[in-house]
Structure formats: structure tokens, C-alpha cells
Amino acid sequence: MLLYEHPLSSYAQKIKIALREKGVPFTAELPESFGTGRDAGPFAAANPRTEVPVLLDGDVTLFESTVILEYVEERWPEPPLLPAEPAARAFARLTEEVCDTQYEAVNWGFGEVLWFRRATGDLAAHLRAQAAAQTAVLQGWLSERLGAAAWFGGAGFGWADAAAAPMVNRSVHYGLGPAPGTPLARWHARVSARPAVAATFAEFDAAAARMAEAADLYISGGRRREYRDHRLDWMIRSGGIEVVLAGLRDGNVRFSWPAPLAEPVPG
Ligand SMILES: N[C@@H](CCC(=O)N[C@@H](CS)C(=O)NCC(=O)O)C(=O)O
């Protein structure tokens, strides 16, 4: 079984954590054309959105991390990540949804400044401050959901823990982690100690250490970052519309699939 992924992708990390928790072996591969938006080759054939993660299991090819996670849970039910009770299942899915949309977008925005150097000076400081403030709001939301429990799933590790772990860990990497001693900080330490999560975070750390040189590919090497939905919304709402315009001018930003025709705008 093959997983197209990038070690920094929180969506891909969620899937790797789930597969490792269930003891399912897989090969992880960074697609050669990742970040180009190129519509040829095996990666684009597997996912026209050219986003990771993509799971290839025999004849089955799936993209969208939530769809993949549901497939993984149904195909390898043991140990279950979702609880049995309907309200608890919905709670887990809702935690994942907010992590995948609002939380991921804030982390992505901070990375655009830190790694991809999309802004300098006052704008960079402004975007960093926005990300820090919004991270605190989202960690507050997660803390309320965690309450006094050891796991988001209550008694045991589960679906919401797999989804939240890459998000909170990335904040920790940025120096925006939960305050030491808080329940969320203790949960982060607890989740990081699980072998499935520790292996996934080690891959994140190794890739993050190489990120400055990888980011050069976007500045000068013909790669184009995908600005879409929650991420694009984050950049604009947080005051970074200039970042989007500069990326379009410099040709290192793209929007989502299907790509617009390369024709001049009329008028
Ligand atoms: N909704 C998708 C989002 C996947 C996604 O945004 N993946 C990013 C990496 S974190 C990606 O592949 N971006 C393509 C690019 O920037 O070229 C999912 O849940 O799988």
C-alpha cells in the first residue's frame, strides 16, 4: 500500500498516525511533482487536486484525508479510532473538522511567513501576531473539548487525538504551543509519547529542519503553493492580501483544481 504524502502535511500525518496505530504497513512517498500543480504523471492521475495525502490500496485510490481516514477505519477496524456511541462519534468528527479547516489554516499561514518568506518587516510581524492570537483561540477551543480527560476520545486515544496531534504539535514547533502545565500541554506530551505519533513527529522534525532550502524551490524553482479555501481565507482575513498578489505576480502561487485557462482577463 502506498501513501503519497509530505511529512509536514498535517492531513498526511493524521493518516500515518491512524495506520500506525492500527499496525497497517505502508510505503510513504513524496510525489516527485508535489507543489507544481502539474496535471501529468502518476500523482495527478491519482488525485487531480494534486494534494497529499493520497492512499493507493490495490485498485482503490483515495484522496481527501477525512475520506481516507474513514476508509482506514472501516477497512482495518481494530483497534477502532471512533467510539461506538453516536454523539461521541460526532464529537470526534467535529473536532477533526475544526482542526482540518480553521486550525490548519492558521498553521499554514504562519509557515508561509516562517518557511516561505512571503512577508518581511511590519507585514511579517503582523501576520505572525495574527497567527499567534488565533492559535490561542483554537487551543482554548480544544482545551474546552478536552476538559479533564486524558484523550479527546475520553478514556482512550482515538480519531480526534489523531486529527489534533499534528495541529498542536506544529504550534509547539512554531513556539506557539499551549502553556506548560495546562491540560492541553499535558495531552501533547501524552500523545507525543505514543509510538505511532512519535514516529510521525520525528518525520515532521526531519523535514522541518530542511525546510528553508525546500522553500527556495518556491521562490525561484518553479513550484507554486496552492492558495485555496481556508488557507486563502486566512491570508486575506489576517491582512495578507499583498502576499497573494505578490505570489500571483511572481508566479509562485496557484489556486485549486481545475486550473483556470491561461488567457488574459478581458478588458
Ligand atoms: N482537504 C484536503 C487538503 C489536503 C492538502 O491541503 N494538502 C496539502 C499539503 S498539507 C497539499 O498537498 N497542497 C498541495 C500544494 O501546495 O501544492 C485533505 O484533507 O486531504
Ligand as a Chemical Component Dictionary entry (heavy atoms), coordinates in Angstrom:
data_LIG
# 
_chem_comp.id                   LIG 
_chem_comp.type                 NON-POLYMER 
_chem_comp.pdbx_formal_charge   0 
_chem_comp.three_letter_code    LIG 
# 
loop_
_chem_comp_atom.comp_id 
_chem_comp_atom.atom_id 
_chem_comp_atom.alt_atom_id 
_chem_comp_atom.type_symbol 
_chem_comp_atom.charge 
_chem_comp_atom.model_Cartn_x 
_chem_comp_atom.model_Cartn_y 
_chem_comp_atom.model_Cartn_z 
_chem_comp_atom.pdbx_ordinal 
LIG N1  N1  N 0 -8.733 18.766 2.173  1  
LIG C1  C1  C 0 -7.523 18.075 1.849  2  
LIG C2  C2  C 0 -6.352 19.041 1.993  3  
LIG C3  C3  C 0 -5.031 18.429 1.610  4  
LIG C4  C4  C 0 -3.931 19.496 1.472  5  
LIG O1  O1  O 0 -4.182 20.706 1.544  6  
LIG N2  N2  N 0 -2.707 19.059 1.274  7  
LIG C5  C5  C 0 -1.626 19.990 1.037  8  
LIG C6  C6  C 0 -0.433 19.649 1.902  9  
LIG S1  S1  S 0 -0.774 19.968 3.597  10 
LIG C7  C7  C 0 -1.182 19.877 -0.404 11 
LIG O2  O2  O 0 -0.977 18.781 -0.890 12 
LIG N3  N3  N 0 -1.039 21.007 -1.106 13 
LIG C8  C8  C 0 -0.648 20.995 -2.484 14 
LIG C9  C9  C 0 0.282  22.094 -2.831 15 
LIG O3  O3  O 0 0.512  23.023 -2.029 16 
LIG O4  O4  O 0 0.796  22.041 -3.957 17 
LIG C10 C10 C 0 -7.349 16.861 2.748  18 
LIG O5  O5  O 0 -7.932 16.849 3.838  19 
LIG O6  O6  O 0 -6.671 15.898 2.337  20 
# 
loop_
_chem_comp_bond.comp_id 
_chem_comp_bond.atom_id_1 
_chem_comp_bond.atom_id_2 
_chem_comp_bond.value_order 
_chem_comp_bond.pdbx_ordinal 
LIG N1  C1  SING 1  
LIG C1  C2  SING 2  
LIG C1  C10 SING 3  
LIG C2  C3  SING 4  
LIG C3  C4  SING 5  
LIG C4  O1  DOUB 6  
LIG C4  N2  SING 7  
LIG N2  C5  SING 8  
LIG C5  C6  SING 9  
LIG C5  C7  SING 10 
LIG C6  S1  SING 11 
LIG C7  O2  DOUB 12 
LIG C7  N3  SING 13 
LIG N3  C8  SING 14 
LIG C8  C9  SING 15 
LIG C9  O3  DOUB 16 
LIG C9  O4  SING 17 
LIG C10 O5  DOUB 18 
LIG C10 O6  SING 19 
# 
